[in-house]
Amino acid sequence: MQQPILLARLSRRGLLQGLATLALCEAVRADEPATISFDGLYKSFGVLGFQFSDRATSMRGQEVRMLGYMAPPLKPESHFFVLTREPLAICPFCQSDADWPVDIVVVFMKAVTPMVSAGQKVAVSGRLEIGSAIDAETGFVSQIRLVDASFHVA
Amino acid sequence: MRAQKWLMTILATGLAGATPALSQTIYPINRAEILEGSRFDFKVEFPNAPTSADVAVTINGKPAAEVFGKPTAFTQNEEGQKHSALWLRGATLPAGNYVVEATQGANKATVKWEVFATAQPRRAKNVILFIGDGMSVAHRTAARIMSKGWEEGRFNGELAIDDMPNMALISTSGSDSVVTDSANSAHAYTTGHKSCVNALGVYCAKNALTLDHPKVETISELIKRRNTMTVGVVTNAEIEDATPAAMVAHTRRRSDYNDIVKMFYDVKPDVIMGGGSPNFLPRTTPGSKRTDDLDFIAQFKTAGYTIATTKTEMNAAAAAGTKKLLGLYNTSNVDGAFDLRLAKKGSIAKFPDQPDVAEQTKAAIDMLKSNEDGFFLMVESGRIDKYSHSLDWERAVFDTIMLDNAVKIAKDFAGERNDTLIIVVPDHTHAVSLVGTYDDERPGQLLRDKLGTYADAKAPNYGPLDADGYPTNVNTSRRLAVVFGTYPDTCDTGRPFMDGERVPAVKSADGKTNVANEADCTGPLATRKVGNLPFDANSGVHSGDDGILTAMGPGAEKFRGHKPNTYVFRVMAEALALGGK
């Protein structure tokens, strides 16, 4: 398995940024949950699988906040959507040879919610779940989820 | 790309492909060319769900079961649908011409098959099939200019893919459409049968489940069943993607990636290399895309395969005399030559030690060549197509140069041995053309002002070549103007995309159509174009233009004039004498 040095650096930087943001948020709004970035989710990212970071693992079951992009949703109103690190130009739900990035986070909302335009940057708050799961309704497999979540356009 | 949606619509409405609603349908279809002794599923579908007493199927005037020497099975209301079906899975036939008649009341459907033998003795020890996915004439010409140089109307060298004694025009249509996809077109090379968009190793019947359609044998399966040759499948796309999958797969739906990984395991090509690792990992492993607990990394290891995840590990395995290798170098597609060498974008940061297709080819030949009975190697440069979909022609042409370097390695191996058939062919083409050069020095403020045509189409001033024949700078003041004939709403910049692969269009706010990617619409020469494709297209599409095949070695002399894509299978099967009762 490879341990890309550059990624490790990026991760540390991402983590530091995340911590800086966190400190700022705590100063301004004490009720905001801790923020974790996409880079902060993983400590290694290899061909044969990923390892979640210690921080992500320690935040399991807690309320967290993530910034990312809403992937093109399947329906205009939905109880779930896919959060991606970068805006997705394509809709993997819609075509056969488009595939999801591997580092997606699946967001399950508290209630069926109108989605925003595809590619919008959103801030999501929800309870962090880690571990393989298959959504009973859609058959969608995910490794990391925010559940009982809500979002607003960032 | 839209084919999946099309298939889903068809499945949802219960109709079947291009088949007329009310006539019997026979698989294999009319004018099928079948290798003697190769396995195929024989199926006849009868509309309106008749009983077996209402129908008759004959081959050359005799009952089908008698000709096959095996019983056929009849099912009324197959799968609860409004048709009945007669099946014989795993049929074979001796060489000859066959007329198949399916009678239902007063209606008779007839198809003709040619079952062809292959002459002994076998003429080729090895076959290397190079597929430039989507490689069109303009990719080739631009690669020649970029990689060899151009002066006073002449090139300063020949591409390895051009410098071959035999050539043919290849038509790539499928049975259902004039313009096909990479699944069905690669399937034609690996099975010799024409099928429909999205299909791999099957005909497209009315079956509800994608894995149930009538199968035809792939060249990998034939080789593994008939002799002791080794088989290699090498790509820089995901290994489950259409072209490599066509070596092993039987499914109506090319996106059955998890099933396709299992099919690779069932057939066990000796060397398997590409991207797309997540479909090998059990679903409990973070990063997996499987929906089950099967661990194909562990299973391949148990079956004696060395696993490589980097170029270093691949080369170490080859140097150590490894004979069975599963090389997975990226979770998605392996990065193309433009990013590996120049831009360093894509996933280079995540996967800094990926091999390119030429390096993969060298390692694969090293691992396969010691086998006394020879080898069959399929090598795909898969992103010529993908970058042409995204209208990113510099990346597509860099991967054409990469294919050329891979072919050079194969030609160096073949040398004077005269026992290795080498074929270089696209699986389909793109609407792409070289029309002049963009010159920043030309007067005017618009991109079209900068376009030099005819006498003003001066030689580009790309940077010097590196040791492997790639220009070291393409973001120069005078650049080739390569244009695409199909596009969504998009913005042209007339420059290479140094910050990552071009994204020509993005989903619109309503999520229904695609609009130009505004990130490309603000530069000094950016030119907004209204798309000429249907509104659901977010990228360029394949063309129905013929592709150019070049070949050398025993059997290559058969390539001349114009041939259907299925002919490639026939030449390979004949060179390897794969036929026989």
Interface residues (C-beta under 8 A of the other chain):
Chain A: M1 Q2 P4 I5 L6 L7 L10 F45 G46 V47 L48 G49 F50 Q51 F52 P72 P73 P76 P87 A89 I90 C91 C94 Q95 S96 D97 A98 D99 W100 P101 V102 M115 S117 A118 G119 G131 S132 I134 G139 V141 Q143 I144
Chain B: M1 R2 A3 Q4 K5 L7 N198 E238 D241 A242 R253 R254 S255 S277 P278 L281 R283 T284 T285 P286 G287 S288 K289 R290 T291 I297 I307 T309 T310 L328 Y329 N330 T331 S332 A349 K350 F351 P352 D353 V503 A505 V506 K507 A509 D510 G511 N517 D536 N538
